[in-house]
């Protein structure tokens, strides 16, 4: 297990505010760490990168497809996107080097989930 993997498990999942998470390396355009059993397909990783660099307004208006499900945008700015569908929430946070994506169950309190991801 690499350091990023350990960080996801220890600093994010341990909070119990999110279900799963992954870290995407923006430059390499691939997932470099993810929680156990959480597979982010390469196309979804690229879509998340693209959403921040050229498509944020469209994400705000139309939402985003992730793992073959549509998520409606609740909040989007240049560093984070918060989306929901009836079953799940999706939080995406961008730094200079990485994009962190995390999911949480629909019955969780969204702002607590967003805060947990943004702190990581």
Phi, psi and omega in degrees: 000129180275176184297321179295321177299315179296321179297316177301312182292314186280318187266340184249303183293327181298334178292339183063017177268343178232158179270308187219161177203160177211151176244127181250128176279118185294314183295316180278346179056047178206161178286128180252348175198146176206158178287161184305126176080002181257099182261121175258111180300148181307320179297321178292322177299315179295321178297322179293319177297313181298323181302322180280325188276328185219356194227018187297320179298318178295321177297318178302319184279314190250356182083200187208143172266131178218125181051046174066021176232144179271133177242132178275136179286130175256323179208140176209132173219186187291348181242346182207152176228132179237122186229157178218154163229178185302333184259329191218162170244156181225129179239132180230123182236135182247135169246187178296327188253327189230161167239129177254127177241136180219148177245154174212157180291150183300337182271001177281156178282113190304317185294330177292320178295316179299315181298320180298317181291315182296327177294320179298000000 
